[in-house]
């Protein structure tokens, strides 16, 4: 009896000892599997087997490969990506675009810009969605130089690209003709002041035009239809230089003349019979 108990005890101790050995081994195998998934295939998580990835480490993207998904390394300029041709984040902080090869404008505040479009907040003296040109009145490499006094925009102190109203020339030093708002030269106005017309705005609009305003090219009062309510009271015509009263009197005279003509024709018609014989008028 004692011998049987001894044998049972030995078998039980061997069973417990085997469990002690097997449990760490199974944990080690599991740990090795997880390390293999992460280390060799850059998978954060796997499906079924270590090389069938479901999510990837930073700098890699999920890519279908036959019946499985693998993690493929992003292009060198990408911090993160969706494919080999589309970065979602750039590795170099002042780059942008799908391939992260475009550089943010030097006018961008802190030299940073939107990773997708390149738009940014501007430093002082810069303008535009990408802050890639100088603010009005500024020029130079860092847009810190002042344009000439009469320039709106310029490339240098001798080359203005837009002049203030009333000036023209390379450096906007020449004055436009007196009647011009703006001009491209001393002989060609772009816009006349109210009350003037002509190539150099040298002519005065008719005083009878409402507000003294007329068309630059023709001098006709601004409203081409010449509605009387656009002219000063009592005036009419393209230049509002016709007197309404005179026009009505002239129109009445013509109406009377026309009515007399009709009367004469009617009398002559009634004095002739159907055979063409004219009756003697009493």
Protein Blocks (a to p, Z undefined) as FASTA:
>chain_A
ZZmmmmmmmmmmmmmmmmmmmmmmmmmmmmmmmmmmmmmnopabdehiamlcfbdcehia
cddehjbccdddddfklmbdfbfklcfbdfblkbgcjkopaccdfkbghhiacfklopac
ddehiacjklpaccehiacjkopaccdfklcbdfbfklcfbdcehiacjkopaccdfklm
bdcbfkbcfbdcehiacjkopaccdfkbghhiacfklopafblnlpaklpcehiacjkop
acfklmmmmmmmmmmmmmmmmmmmmmmmmmpcfkopacddZZ
